[in-house]
Amino acid sequence: MKKSELRKIIKEEISEMNFTGHGYDRDDEENEFTRNTPARIGQFLDKLEDLVDEYHAELYLKDGVYTSMEEMKSAALGPDTSKDGDEL
């Protein structure tokens, strides 16, 4: 699959999402917790990589961005580390 095809698919998916205010429309039965599946983590990381690719010209000298991307991948794909009810 070409990057342009993938970007088109991502844009279509994003445009189909129902956003209101700062979160998802709470009237829908489905919410961010009921949609939670491990496959979505991979989709998130793919979209994030596409954004970094899209802004490559602006980011290519910023090593911290690429280091952070690797840390994000490791954290997102690793075990859950937060416990319900824990305060930040």
N, C-alpha and C positions, 0 to 999 in steps of 0.2 A: 504494500500500500504506500502510495506517495504521501509526503508530508502535506501537500495541498489537499489531498482527499481527506486525510485525517483531520486537518483543520476545519474543513467544511462540515464534517460529521460533528465535531465538537461544537462549532457555532450553532448547528441545527439543534443539538441537544440542549445547549444553554438557552436558546431562544424558546424552547418548549417548556422550560422550567417555569413554575408559577411563583414569582417572588412578590411579596408585599411588604412594605416597610423594611425592617431589618432582618426579616426571617421568612420562612416559608408561610404560605397561607394556612393559617391554623384551622380553617373550616374544612380543609381536606382531611379525609380519614388517614391518608398516608402522610407521614412526616419524616424528618431526617433520621429519626430513630428506627422507624419501621422499615425504612429503605436501607438501613445499615447492613451491608454485606461485605465480606472480605474483597470481593472483586472490585468494589468501588474504590478501595485504597489504590489499587493498580491504575484505575482510570484517573484518579486524582493525580498520581505521580506522572502519568503520561501527559496530562494536560499541563501540569506545572513545567515539565521539560519542554513542551511545545512553546509555552510562554517565554521561557528563557531563550529558546532558539529564536523566537520572533524578535526579542529585544537584544540579541547577541551583540549588535553593533554598539549598543549603549553599555553593555555589561562585560565585554570581553576582557577588560583590564582589572576587573573587580574579582580577585581570587576568592574573597569571602563569600561571594554568591555561589560559586561552584562548591566550595567546602560546605556551605550550608545546605546545598542541594543533597550532597552525599549524606550529611547528618539527618536530613529530613527523610530520605529514603530508608536509612537504617532505623530511625525511630518509628516511622509509619509501618514498616514491615515487621518490626520486632514485637515482643510481647506487650500486652497492656500493662502500664505501670501505675495508673491511677486507680484509686479505690473509691467507690461511691461514698459520698458524704465527707470525703477529705476536704479540708479547706486549703486554699492556695496560699 
